Amino acid sequence: MGLSTAAAQIHLPDQTLEVKFQANHIVTLESTPKGGDLVVRTRDGQVERTVEAGAGLKDVRRVEVHDFALTSDGTLLVSMAVLYPLGASSRVLALYPLQGEPGFLTLDAVLCFRLASDPATGIWCMGPGLEESLFHRLSGPASGPWGILPRKKVRLIDSDADEPRQAHETGPAGSPALLTEMSGRVAAWVPNAAAVIEFDAKSAEVVTWPVPLAQQGKSQMSFAAAQDGAIYGLMPQRGVNAVEQLDAPYRLMRLNRETSAWVVVPNGPELPRGAVLAGLDGQRAVIWKRSTRTVEWVQLPR
């Protein structure tokens, strides 16, 4: 069953910087003089909550939002660098529940550049830390791993200028992301490794899925994972070694786990470069079109 006309396309404000579809809601980061507002909207675009990043902390001068995520119970997670007067700063994970006071966790041991919430094991971050892992767990049950995949075991692709790029950093193929899928499993888009890396949050088992189109050229790829384990990507329609033009069309692709190939979703639309796969809504892909400031739904084949 398709969406109603009212929900088929949602227009967002010009100050919108980033869009995600999580927990059946549109979640956006919108710029403000102090760093940003996190806005939670229903599918039809109605604003349910607006949270100023850093709200609840004292004497905040400005914040820099690294990432955000919405949990299944409605808690808004925000990883950020907080700037205080006189040059003082700290790294903080903020938890803004639907009701009650916010909670704050000072991140002394990890730089939490990307966030994901797994119902089975807790909050996960991607970034460097005191431990040599790429993925770090910040909350959840005492049992299970708190760090997964040593960073030195992530095979990074060479850069044109031979400048070292880390796994958590943005690269020529786009920006990294943590993707939540079925309970107990998390995936990560790691552009500087030209791969989607999937891990079991309980056993620490890791599977790497190469993304050949990310190995060369400059692109703006994005990915999303479904609760049934399906992984989709929004990728340019070009050859592996072809130079990408600014007007290159993008197509939705799905990972074939049996062959490790990325297969074009049949009858999917051509999308402009700069469009982002913001998430999955059942059998629909949710697309953020920066050029038109709209969120749109695309039906996926069963």
N, C-alpha and C positions, 0 to 999 in steps of 0.2 A: 504494500500500500504506500503510495507516495505522500509526500508532505503537502500540506495545504499551500495555496498560493502565498498566503501571508508569511509562511515560514520558509519559502523556497529561497529567499534572498534577504539578508539582513544588512542594512547599512550601518557602519560604525563611524565614530567621530574621526576627524582628521588627525587628532593627537594620538591615535592608536599606534602602538609600536609593535606589539606581538599579540597573537591570537592562538588560543588552544580550545579544543572541545574535549572536555573531561567531565565525567560523572553526570552526563546528560545536560551539561551547561556550557555556554560560551564564556570563556574567561579571557579577559584582555588586560594588557598592561598599557596604560595611557599616561603620557608624559605630563609632568607638573613641575613647577619650579623647584620643589624639594626632592624630586626623584621619580615619583610615579604613583598612580592609583591603580589598584587591582579591582576590576569591575566584573561581577558575576551576573550573567544574563541568562534568561530562559531561551529555549529554541526560537521563540518568536521575537526575541530582541528586548523583552522587558527586563529592566534592571532590577535585580533582587538585592544586591549588596554592592557597596563601594567601600573599599578599605584603602586608606592611605598607607603605603609602605612605610614601616617604622612607627605607625601609630601604637601608642602604649609605652614607648621608650621615652625617657626624659632627656631634654636638652639636645635633641637631634637637630643638626644643622642641615644635613642632606643625606640621602641614601642612594646607593647604586644597586639596583635589583639585578641579581645574577640569573635567577630563575624562579618559577612559581608553579604550583600544582594544586589541584582541587581533589580532596579525598572523597571517598564514597559517602562519608557521613557529613560532608559539607564543610569540613575544615579547610581553610585556605593556608597553604604553606608558602612562605616567601624566604628565599635565600638572598642575603644582601650584605653589602659592605655599608656600615653606618659611620658617618662622619660627625664628630662632636666639635664643640668649640675648642680653640687653641690647638687644632691639628690632631686631636686624639681620634682614634678610629677602632673599629672592631668588626669581626665577621659574625653574623647572627642568622640563625634560622628562627623565623617567627611563625607561630601557629595561631591562626585566627579562627576560632570555632564559630558555629552559627550563633551560639548563645554563650554568655560568660566572658571572662577576661582572657586576653591573649596570653600565650606562653612564649618564652624566649629561651633559646639554647645558644650559648656562645660557642662558636666553632673555632676552638684553639688548634685542633689537630688536623683539620681538613679545610681545603678551599672547595666549597660546594658550588661548582659552576652549573651543574644540571641536577634536577630534582625528579624523584618519582616516589609514589606511595604505593606499596604493595600490601594488600589487606592481610596477607599471611605472615609477613616478616617485618613490616615497618617502613620507615623512610630511608630511601637510598639516595646517595649523592655520587656524581661523577666529578673527579678532579684530583689534584695532588694532595697528599697528606703526609703525616709523620710515618704512617705505614706505607709500604711500597705498592699498595693496591691502587687500581684505577677506580674501583667501585667501593664505596664505604657505606655501611649501615649506621644510621644515627639513632634508631629507636627500635622497639619491638621486643619480642620474647628473648630471654637470656640465652636460649639455645640457638644454634645456627651460626654461620660465619658472620663476622663483622667487616671483613674485607675480602674482596674477590678479584682475581686476575692481577698478578704483579705487572706494573707498568712496563717493565723491561721485556715482558713477553708479548707485548702488543707490537706487531710488525707494522711500522709506519712507512708510508710511501715517500720517495725522495722529493724534495722541493726543488724548484727550478734554480733558486739562488743558493742551494745547499744550506739554507738556514734551518736550524732545527725547529720542528713544529711538534708540539706535544699532542697526545691523543685527545685531550679535553679542549683543545683550541679550535677555533674556526679555521677552515682551510679553503682551498680553491673550489671544493665541491659543496660547500655550504657550512652550516653551523651544526655542532653536535647536539644530540638530544637523548634523553632517557625516555623509553616507551614502555608503558605498563600494558601487560597483556593478561593472560590467565593468572589466577592467584598463585603466588610462589615463583613466578617467572617474570623477568625483566629483560628488556632488550635495549640496546644503545646504538644509535647511529653515530659512527666515528669516522668523519670524512677524511681525516688525516691517515687513517688506516684503510680507506676505501672499502669499508665493511660495516655490516650490521653485526654486532656482537650480542649474543643472547646468553643469559646465564640463569641457572637454577638457584634461587635465593636461599634454598635450604641445603642443597648438596654441594654448591659451588661449581657444578659442572658447567663448562663454557662451550658454546658452539659459535663458530665464526662463519658468516655468510658474505662472501666477497660481492662487491658492487663494481663490476668492471668499468662502467661509465665514469666512475669517480677517480680512476687512476690517472687520467690525463684531462687537461682542459679545465676551464673555469665554469662552474655550474652553481645552481642554487637548489640543490636537492633537499627533499624533506620526506619523513617517514612516519608511519603510525602503525600500531599493533592492535589487533582485536582480541577479545576475551577468548576466542576459540583458537588462538595461536597464529592466525593469519597475519602476515606482515605485508604492508603496502608501501610503495614509494612513489613519489612524484618526480619523474626524471625527464631529461631532455630527449627529444626525438632526434638522435644523431648517432653516427658511428662511434666506436670506441676511440678511434684516433682522429676523429673529425674536429675541426675548430668550431666552437659554439658561437653563433651570432647572437646579437642582442634580441632579434626577433624569433629565436628558436622556439618552436612549440614544445610544450611539456605534456607528457601522458602519464596516466596512472598505470603502475605496474605492480604485480603481485609475485611474491617469492614462491617458487615451486620447491618445496623442501626435498623432494625426491631427486631432482636434477641440479639443485642449487642455482637454477636460472631464474632471472627476473622476466616475467611474461607480461606483455601488454594486456591490460584489461580490455576485453572486446567492447566495442561500441562506446568507449569512453570519450569524453570531449578533449579537444586540443585546448590547452590552457597556456596563458602567457608566462614568459619567464618572470620570475618574481612571485608567482602564486605559491602558496604554502599549503601542504596537507596538514590541517590543524588537528585532525583526529578522525575517528570513525564513530558513526552513529548507527548501530545495527548494521543493516545492509547498505548504508550510505557513507560515502566519503565526504568529509566536511572540508571545504576549500576556502582559504582566505586569499582573496584577490587584492593585493596591495594597490594596484593601479586604479581600481574602482571603489576601494574601501568597502567591499562587500564580502559577506560570508555566504557561501552557496553549498547546496547539497547535491551530490552526484550519486545516482543509483548504481550499485555494484551487482554483478551477476551472482546468482546463487550457486 
